[in-house]
Amino acid sequence: MPQQSEISDLIADIKEQVLFFKELGVDRLAVNLEHAARLTAEYEPAPTALSDEPRVPAVMIPEIPMAAPKPPAARGSRIKALPTLSKRAGTSRAGDPSVPAVPSFQTETNETAVKIETVSEYTKVVETIEEIRLDIGNCTRCPLSLGRTQIVHTTGNMDAELMFVGEAPGADEDAQGVPFVGRAGKLLTQIIEAIGFSRNDVAIGNINRCRPPGNRQPTPVEAHTCRPFLMREIAVIKPTVIVVLGNTAMHNLLDTKAPISKMRGQFHDYFNVKVMPTFHPAYLLRDPHKKRDVWEDMKMVRDYLIANPKS
């Protein structure tokens, strides 16, 4: 005969499975009783002459009525709905205090950011750079926050007609809290000055505000988490032209997978702003022959700004 503890464990397992089916949207669980009885008879040994204990009758499982499934938007985590799994929150293994808790990262998207993502006339959004910085706070929305020295915000003229956007801070930027201050930053400054501007005249920022480990590219999740804040800044600054630097920044800003070699040299529209993709200054340090291409791109930017001054 099964022990009481085994029966209790079996009941607990059945309850857990029922809850799981409920979360999946199953509203009825039907069992063929005749088939169940036949299987029970086949696998359950008959009583022997040495035992006067009667044979356990076949277990008849009735249909289990369940509530109508919840609409998808109202459902919570299916994992957390399971009683045995819900106890594991905060650890990698249930009940093991030696395993450090896994940090939880905020994934909420600001309502304003969503609005900018979905409307064409982004200039209708009204807020300030200070409000955006306050919303960013000591950001822990993605894992990059664990390795950064500090958040690197967009700097420069917050009413600029020209804006530059890179992918993420490097080591120098992470240390100083200012975008484009290393070797690539010095080259960017020369590029800006070559078309008649200074760093104080333009706005300079990145898709991501925290340095990725080893200067690797930001992951799609990291970029998607941070990009809305840049979009909100663009809505405040309202630049006439954005120069996007490098493949990663271009892919995330323009939502394209095309290589920058195919996109550079021509303007693209982004919420009524002209965008000129060009090579990242760090790439120019590795391949100086591409400087001529960047110069051609920047002359187009200069000429467009002269013909279309910001009102």
N, C-alpha and C positions, 0 to 999 in steps of 0.2 A: 504493500500500500504506500502511496506517496506520503511523505512527511508533511506536516503542517507548514513548515518553512518553504518547501518546494511549491506547495499550492499557493501560498502567499506571493512567492516570486512570479509564478505563472499569471496570477491575477493582475499583478502590477505590470507585467509585460503586455498583457492584453489591453489594459487601460491606456498604456503609453501608445500602443499601435492604433487604438481607436482615436486618440487625440491627434495623432499624426495624420490619419486618414481624413479627419475632420478639417485640419488645416489645408489639406490638399483639395478640399471642396467636395469630397465624397459624401453624399447625403444618405446613402443606403448601403448596407453591407449584407448581401444575400448569401446564404449557405445552402447547398443541396443536402438536405437532412438525410435522405436515403443513401447518398454517396458517402456522407460522413459516417453513418452507421456501419456501412459495409467495410470502410477502411478500418474502423475501430475493431470490428470483429476479426479482421484479417491479422492485425498486429497485436491484439491483446490475447495472451495465452489463456487457455481454458483452465479451470481449477483442477488440480490433481487429486488422487485418492489420499495423498498425505496431508491435504489441506481441506478443512471444512469451511474455508473462507469463500463466500460466494463471489462469482466473477463480477467485476465492476461493470455496470451497464454502460453502453455507449453514450458518450456525451452528446446531447442534442443542443445545437447552437441555434437559437432563434434568430430571426432577422432583427438587426439592431437599428432602430430608428434614430436618425440624426437630424440636427437642425439644418435649415437651409444654409448653403455656403455663404460666407461673407463676401461682399464685393472686394475685388483686389486691392483697392485703395485703402480699405479699412483693415486689411490683414496686417498683423505684426510679423515678427520674425518666426518662421516655422521652427527654427531650432530652439528658440526660447520657449516655445509652447510645450516642448516635451519636458515633463517634470524632472527626469533624471539629468537632462542636459542643462537645464536652467541653473542648476547648482554649480555649474562649472565657470560661470562668468568671472572674469578677472584672472584666470589661470590657464596655463596651457594644458594641464592635466588635472582632472577633478580631484580635489582633496589633497593635492601635493603642495605643501607650503613652501617647498624649496624652489618651486618654479616661479619666477617673478611675474607679476601681473602684466598683461599686455596692455599698453596704453591705448585708450580709445581716442580717436581723432574726430573732431567735429566735421560733419559732412553737410550741414545745412547750407543752402544757397540763399544769399540775401535776396529779398523780394525785388530790390532795385536792379540787381544783377540780372535776374530772370527777365525783367522788363526790357533791359537793354538787349538781351539775347534775341528777343522775339519781335521787336518793333523796328521799322525801317527808319523812322525819324527819331534817332536816339537823343537829339538835342532837346527833346521835351522833358527829359529827366532833370530835375533841379536839386542839386546838393552841392556841397563844397568839398575841397580836398581835405580839409580838417575833419569833416564828418566821415569821409572814407577812411582816413588814418585811424580815427577813433573806432570804427567798425572792425578794422583789421586787428587792432590791439596787439597783444602779445600772442600772435597767431599760433595755434596748434592744430590747424585743420588738416595737415598732411604730415607724413613722417619726416619731411625735410626739416621740420622745426627741431628735431632731436639733435641735429649735427651742426646747426648754424651758430655763428657767433652773434649775429644780429640781423634784423630784417633790413633789407636794402630797398628803400622806397624810390619812387620816381623823383627826380630832382630837376632843377632848372626853372624856366619861366612857365608858370601855370596858366599863362594866356598866350602861349607861343603859337606861331603859325606853322612851325616845323617841329616835328617830334621824331625821336629815334627809339626803336624798340628792339632789344636783344632777347636772348633766351633766358639767362639766369646769371646771378653773380658768380664771380670767380673768387679765388683766395684773397686777392687784394681788396675786392669790393666787400667781401664778407668781413674783413678786418676793419675797413674804414667806414662801412655803411653808406657808400656812395657808388652808383653804377659807373662802370667803364672808367676805372682809375689806374688799371695796370698797363702793360705794354700795349694791349689792344685799345685801351681807353685813350692813351696818348695819340695813337694813330687816328682814332675817331675824332679827337680834338683837331688834328691837322686837316682832316677831311671837312669838318664843319667850317673851319676858318678859311679853307680854300674857296668856299662859295660865298664868302662875305658875312658869315655869322660868327658869334662866339658861343661858348658853352652856356653863358648866361642868357643868351637869346632863345635857346631851344629847350625843349623838355626831353629828358633821357630816362628811359625805364626798361623793364624786362617783363617777360611773360611771368616768370617766377621771381619771388623776392627773397628766397632763401637759397643758399649755395647747395647744389647736389654734391654728394660725396665724390671726391676725386674729379670734380668738374665734369661728371658725366651729364648726358642729356636728361632733362626732366622727363619722367614717365608721363604717359597720357593722363593718368589720374592726377598727378601732381600739377600738371599744366592746367587741367580743367578746373581744379580747385582754386588756383590762384588767378587765372585769367579774368574772371569777372571784375576783380578790383581794378585791373588795368583798363578794362572797358569802361568802367565808371569814371576813371580819371580822364579818359579820352572824351567822354561826354561833357566833362567840366572844362577841359582845356580847349576843346573844339579846334584842333589844328587844321590847317588847310591841307598839309601833306604829312604823311607818316612814312618814314624810311624804316623798313623792317630789315633787320640784319641777320642773315643766315637762314638756313633751311628750317631749323626747329621753330624759330620765332615766326617765320612766314607760314609754316604749316598750321600753327596754332591760331594765328591771328586771322588768316584768310580761309581757314578750314579747307585746305587743299593738300594733296599728296604729290603734286607736281614738283619736280626739282627746281631749285632756284635758278639754275642755268636757263630754264625755259621761261621763267616768270620775270626775270630782271629785264631792265631796258624798256619797260612799258608800265603805265599806270594801271592800277586796279582799284575798283570802287569798294569802299568799306563804310557803310552807313553815311554816304554822302561825303566821305573823305577820300582823297586820292592817296593811294599807297604805292610806294616804289620799293620793291624788293631788291636787295643788292647783297653782295658778299659780306660776311662778317669780318671785321678788322682782324680778328685772330687768324682767319683763313688767309688774309692777305700777308700776314707775317710768315706764313708757311709757303705761300705761292705769290711772290711779288708781281708776277706777270699779270695777275688779275686786277691790279691797281688801275690799269687803263680802263677796264670795264666799269669799275666803280666810279671813276671820274666821269665817264660818259653818262652814267645814271644820275650822278649828282648835278651835272650841268642841266639835265632835263628838269630836275627838281628846282634848281635855281631859276631857270627861265619860267617855269610854271608859277612860282611864287611872285616873280616880278609882274607877270601878266594878270595874276589873281591875288592882289593884296588882301589881307584879312581886314574886314571892316571893323 
